[in-house]
Amino acid sequence: WAGPTSGSATKSPNPQHRRRSSGGSKRRSEMAQPSKEPCKKEACDIQACLSKNLFDSKKCLKVIQSLQSCCEQCEYKSTHCGSLSGLLKNISK
């Protein structure tokens, strides 16, 4: 009784614990993100797109528009919305 129980108890809590902690922390950060840093995801998506496309903003219109939409929803109160006007100017060039 003690052997299989301790063996299974040793194996099962670790993977479950890891899943719970990583899943829980992801959920917490996703839930906290909109209130603390709105539009952070969209800003990060733009950085990734620009890096991938040699900083050609015309190739990243969809993600830039996504940030613009997010900024409109949060009334431009996010720190991530500050760079939006510069991006929009670069597109029109």
MDTraj code that builds the backbone (N, CA, C; nanometers):
import mdtraj as md
import numpy as np

residues = "TRP ALA GLY PRO THR SER GLY SER ALA THR LYS SER PRO ASN PRO GLN HIS ARG ARG ARG SER SER GLY GLY SER LYS ARG ARG SER GLU MET ALA GLN PRO SER LYS GLU PRO CYS LYS LYS GLU ALA CYS ASP ILE GLN ALA CYS LEU SER LYS ASN LEU PHE ASP SER LYS LYS CYS LEU LYS VAL ILE GLN SER LEU GLN SER CYS CYS GLU GLN CYS GLU TYR LYS SER THR HIS CYS GLY SER LEU SER GLY LEU LEU LYS ASN ILE SER LYS".split()
xyz = np.array([
    [0.0821, -0.1196, 0.0000],
    [0.0000, 0.0000, 0.0000],
    [0.0864, 0.1259, 0.0000],
    [0.1845, 0.1327, 0.0871],
    [0.2675, 0.2532, 0.0968],
    [0.3529, 0.2725, -0.0278],
    [0.4030, 0.1623, -0.0857],
    [0.4896, 0.1728, -0.2033],
    [0.4205, 0.2361, -0.3233],
    [0.3107, 0.1793, -0.3737],
    [0.2449, 0.2382, -0.4907],
    [0.1875, 0.3766, -0.4629],
    [0.1382, 0.3979, -0.3422],
    [0.0810, 0.5282, -0.3104],
    [0.1880, 0.6356, -0.3098],
    [0.3011, 0.6061, -0.2466],
    [0.4071, 0.7068, -0.2436],
    [0.4657, 0.7268, -0.3823],
    [0.4745, 0.6190, -0.4611],
    [0.5263, 0.6323, -0.5970],
    [0.4335, 0.7156, -0.6838],
    [0.3042, 0.6881, -0.6775],
    [0.2099, 0.7651, -0.7588],
    [0.1940, 0.9064, -0.7036],
    [0.2050, 0.9197, -0.5723],
    [0.1941, 1.0528, -0.5130],
    [0.3131, 1.1382, -0.5540],
    [0.4287, 1.0748, -0.5700],
    [0.5470, 1.1494, -0.6101],
    [0.5365, 1.1924, -0.7558],
    [0.4842, 1.1051, -0.8405],
    [0.4770, 1.1363, -0.9827],
    [0.3627, 1.2328, -1.0152],
    [0.2459, 1.2106, -0.9615],
    [0.1312, 1.2899, -1.0044],
    [0.1283, 1.4336, -0.9522],
    [0.1701, 1.4625, -0.8289],
    [0.1612, 1.6029, -0.7869],
    [0.2534, 1.6959, -0.8654],
    [0.3717, 1.6497, -0.9028],
    [0.4631, 1.7381, -0.9743],
    [0.4079, 1.7851, -1.1086],
    [0.3635, 1.6942, -1.1975],
    [0.3073, 1.7440, -1.3236],
    [0.1815, 1.8275, -1.3023],
    [0.0972, 1.7856, -1.2082],
    [-0.0235, 1.8639, -1.1825],
    [0.0135, 1.9999, -1.1267],
    [0.1108, 2.0002, -1.0376],
    [0.1531, 2.1263, -0.9784],
    [0.2080, 2.2194, -1.0862],
    [0.2882, 2.1634, -1.1749],
    [0.3430, 2.2463, -1.2824],
    [0.2321, 2.2996, -1.3716],
    [0.1386, 2.2144, -1.4069],
    [0.0285, 2.2594, -1.4917],
    [-0.0534, 2.3671, -1.4220],
    [-0.0802, 2.3436, -1.2960],
    [-0.1605, 2.4416, -1.2227],
    [-0.0872, 2.5741, -1.2101],
    [0.0409, 2.5686, -1.1766],
    [0.1125, 2.6936, -1.1545],
    [0.1315, 2.7697, -1.2844],
    [0.1683, 2.7016, -1.3938],
    [0.1869, 2.7738, -1.5185],
    [0.0525, 2.8168, -1.5756],
    [-0.0461, 2.7302, -1.5689],
    [-0.1790, 2.7663, -1.6163],
    [-0.2382, 2.8782, -1.5333],
    [-0.2193, 2.8693, -1.4037],
    [-0.2715, 2.9724, -1.3151],
    [-0.2037, 3.1058, -1.3374],
    [-0.0724, 3.1040, -1.3563],
    [-0.0022, 3.2301, -1.3773],
    [-0.0382, 3.2902, -1.5117],
    [-0.0604, 3.2063, -1.6125],
    [-0.1027, 3.2592, -1.7415],
    [-0.2402, 3.3234, -1.7284],
    [-0.3282, 3.2534, -1.6600],
    [-0.4624, 3.3088, -1.6442],
    [-0.4575, 3.4400, -1.5678],
    [-0.3773, 3.4440, -1.4643],
    [-0.3670, 3.5680, -1.3862],
    [-0.3125, 3.6808, -1.4723],
    [-0.2074, 3.6544, -1.5500],
    [-0.1494, 3.7611, -1.6305],
    [-0.2448, 3.8039, -1.7410],
    [-0.3178, 3.7084, -1.8002],
    [-0.4138, 3.7443, -1.9034],
    [-0.5299, 3.8228, -1.8434],
    [-0.5705, 3.7846, -1.7243],
    [-0.6809, 3.8546, -1.6616],
    [-0.6362, 3.9922, -1.6122],
    [-0.5142, 4.0033, -1.5650],
    [-0.4647, 4.1294, -1.5123],
    [-0.4226, 4.2238, -1.6242],
    [-0.3814, 4.1695, -1.7362],
    [-0.3279, 4.2494, -1.8453],
    [-0.4230, 4.3586, -1.8943],
    [-0.5496, 4.3292, -1.9222],
    [-0.6354, 4.4345, -1.9750],
    [-0.6503, 4.5542, -1.8819],
    [-0.6540, 4.5328, -1.7526],
    [-0.6714, 4.6447, -1.6619],
    [-0.5406, 4.7185, -1.6346],
    [-0.4295, 4.6467, -1.6242],
    [-0.3023, 4.7108, -1.5925],
    [-0.2337, 4.7684, -1.7163],
    [-0.2295, 4.6928, -1.8232],
    [-0.1606, 4.7368, -1.9436],
    [-0.2436, 4.7051, -2.0675],
    [-0.3484, 4.7818, -2.0905],
    [-0.4263, 4.7539, -2.2099],
    [-0.3413, 4.7746, -2.3345],
    [-0.3642, 4.6943, -2.4335],
    [-0.3002, 4.7017, -2.5650],
    [-0.1556, 4.6535, -2.5665],
    [-0.1085, 4.5947, -2.4580],
    [0.0291, 4.5446, -2.4557],
    [0.0481, 4.4342, -2.5593],
    [-0.0472, 4.3434, -2.5688],
    [-0.0364, 4.2334, -2.6646],
    [-0.0262, 4.2873, -2.8067],
    [-0.1111, 4.3835, -2.8401],
    [-0.1106, 4.4405, -2.9745],
    [0.0216, 4.5107, -3.0033],
    [0.0755, 4.5816, -2.9055],
    [0.2042, 4.6490, -2.9234],
    [0.3165, 4.5476, -2.9441],
    [0.3125, 4.4389, -2.8699],
    [0.4133, 4.3334, -2.8867],
    [0.3993, 4.2656, -3.0227],
    [0.2760, 4.2484, -3.0677],
    [0.2529, 4.1902, -3.2001],
    [0.3113, 4.2793, -3.3092],
    [0.2999, 4.4099, -3.2918],
    [0.3574, 4.5029, -3.3893],
    [0.5089, 4.4904, -3.3908],
    [0.5706, 4.4857, -3.2743],
    [0.7167, 4.4716, -3.2677],
    [0.7623, 4.3452, -3.3385],
    [0.6916, 4.2363, -3.3149],
    [0.7276, 4.1097, -3.3784],
    [0.7115, 4.1192, -3.5297],
    [0.6030, 4.1793, -3.5743],
    [0.5777, 4.1927, -3.7179],
    [0.6827, 4.2821, -3.7833],
    [0.7125, 4.3943, -3.7215],
    [0.8121, 4.4849, -3.7784],
    [0.9493, 4.4194, -3.7857],
    [0.9872, 4.3476, -3.6815],
    [1.1162, 4.2774, -3.6824],
    [1.1206, 4.1737, -3.7940],
    [1.0125, 4.1017, -3.8097],
    [1.0040, 3.9967, -3.9117],
    [1.0081, 4.0551, -4.0534],
    [0.9554, 4.1759, -4.0704],
    [0.9432, 4.2378, -4.2026],
    [1.0391, 4.3545, -4.2237],
    [1.1543, 4.3492, -4.1582],
    [1.2595, 4.4506, -4.1741],
    [1.2066, 4.5929, -4.1534],
    [1.1188, 4.6077, -4.0564],
    [1.0626, 4.7359, -4.0142],
    [0.9882, 4.8092, -4.1257],
    [0.9276, 4.7329, -4.2157],
    [0.8397, 4.7895, -4.3183],
    [0.6976, 4.7907, -4.2624],
    [0.6548, 4.9060, -4.2146],
    [0.5254, 4.9153, -4.1464],
    [0.4081, 4.8853, -4.2393],
    [0.4271, 4.9010, -4.3690],
    [0.3180, 4.8711, -4.4628],
    [0.2850, 4.7224, -4.4645],
    [0.3788, 4.6390, -4.4233],
    [0.3553, 4.4949, -4.4186],
    [0.2890, 4.4522, -4.2876],
    [0.2672, 4.5463, -4.1983],
    [0.2102, 4.5147, -4.0666],
    [0.0792, 4.5897, -4.0418],
    [0.0082, 4.6202, -4.1483],
    [-0.1140, 4.6999, -4.1352],
    [-0.2171, 4.6370, -4.0433],
    [-0.2340, 4.5057, -4.0524],
    [-0.3370, 4.4404, -3.9704],
    [-0.3083, 4.4551, -3.8219],
    [-0.1833, 4.4344, -3.7809],
    [-0.1520, 4.4442, -3.6377],
    [-0.1531, 4.5893, -3.5911],
    [-0.1171, 4.6810, -3.6791],
    [-0.1231, 4.8232, -3.6441],
    [-0.2688, 4.8656, -3.6263],
    [-0.3549, 4.8197, -3.7150],
    [-0.4975, 4.8507, -3.7021],
    [-0.5562, 4.7877, -3.5762],
    [-0.5038, 4.6721, -3.5393],
    [-0.5484, 4.6069, -3.4160],
    [-0.5121, 4.6921, -3.2942],
    [-0.3921, 4.7486, -3.2947],
    [-0.3517, 4.8377, -3.1854],
    [-0.4379, 4.9633, -3.1853],
    [-0.4644, 5.0176, -3.3032],
    [-0.5474, 5.1371, -3.3113],
    [-0.6862, 5.1110, -3.2535],
    [-0.7423, 4.9972, -3.2863],
    [-0.8738, 4.9604, -3.2336],
    [-0.8700, 4.9472, -3.0817],
    [-0.7658, 4.8835, -3.0309],
    [-0.7512, 4.8673, -2.8862],
    [-0.7384, 5.0035, -2.8178],
    [-0.6590, 5.0914, -2.8780],
    [-0.6385, 5.2238, -2.8192],
    [-0.7679, 5.3045, -2.8183],
    [-0.8473, 5.2888, -2.9224],
    [-0.9769, 5.3566, -2.9249],
    [-1.0664, 5.3051, -2.8130],
    [-1.0618, 5.1737, -2.7895],
    [-1.1459, 5.1140, -2.6854],
    [-1.1048, 5.1606, -2.5460],
    [-0.9753, 5.1800, -2.5235],
    [-0.9302, 5.2233, -2.3900],
    [-0.9111, 5.3748, -2.3837],
    [-0.9616, 5.4455, -2.4850],
    [-0.9550, 5.5917, -2.4914],
    [-0.8116, 5.6436, -2.4852],
    [-0.7203, 5.5696, -2.5456],
    [-0.5787, 5.6058, -2.5556],
    [-0.5127, 5.6262, -2.4192],
    [-0.5631, 5.5574, -2.3171],
    [-0.5073, 5.5699, -2.1828],
    [-0.3930, 5.4731, -2.1574],
    [-0.3612, 5.3900, -2.2536],
    [-0.2516, 5.2944, -2.2387],
    [-0.1203, 5.3578, -2.2831],
    [-0.0135, 5.3245, -2.2130],
    [0.1187, 5.3730, -2.2535],
    [0.1579, 5.3172, -2.3898],
    [0.0970, 5.2069, -2.4293],
    [0.1302, 5.1436, -2.5568],
    [0.0676, 5.2165, -2.6750],
    [-0.0165, 5.3128, -2.6502],
    [-0.0819, 5.3865, -2.7580],
    [-0.0001, 5.5079, -2.8013],
    [0.1027, 5.5428, -2.7273],
    [0.1835, 5.6597, -2.7590],
    [0.2548, 5.6499, -2.8922],
    [0.2951, 5.5312, -2.9312],
    [0.3694, 5.5142, -3.0561],
    [0.2779, 5.5014, -3.1772],
    [0.1494, 5.4961, -3.1557],
    [0.0558, 5.4715, -3.2652],
    [0.0579, 5.5833, -3.3690],
    [0.0629, 5.7077, -3.3269],
    [0.0612, 5.8177, -3.4236],
    [0.1836, 5.8127, -3.5142],
    [0.2983, 5.7772, -3.4586],
    [0.4188, 5.7636, -3.5401],
    [0.4067, 5.6515, -3.6415],
    [0.3465, 5.5420, -3.6012],
    [0.3268, 5.4298, -3.6935],
    [0.2323, 5.4686, -3.8061],
    [0.1266, 5.5393, -3.7730],
    [0.0299, 5.5799, -3.8748],
    [0.0924, 5.6790, -3.9731],
    [0.1811, 5.7654, -3.9254],
    [0.2508, 5.8590, -4.0144],
    [0.3426, 5.7837, -4.1096],
    [0.4116, 5.6808, -4.0593],
    [0.5019, 5.6027, -4.1438],
    [0.4271, 5.5286, -4.2535],
    [0.3073, 5.4862, -4.2262],
    [0.2292, 5.4120, -4.3256],
    [0.1889, 5.5037, -4.4407],
    [0.1550, 5.6275, -4.4087],
    [0.1072, 5.7191, -4.5119],
    [0.2193, 5.7707, -4.6022],
    [0.3456, 5.7485, -4.5647],
    [0.4589, 5.7949, -4.6468],
    [0.4727, 5.7156, -4.7734],
])
top = md.Topology()
chain = top.add_chain()
for i, resn in enumerate(residues, 1):
    res = top.add_residue(resn, chain, resSeq=i)
    for name in ("N", "CA", "C"):
        top.add_atom(name, md.element.get_by_symbol(name[0]), res)
traj = md.Trajectory(xyz[None], top)
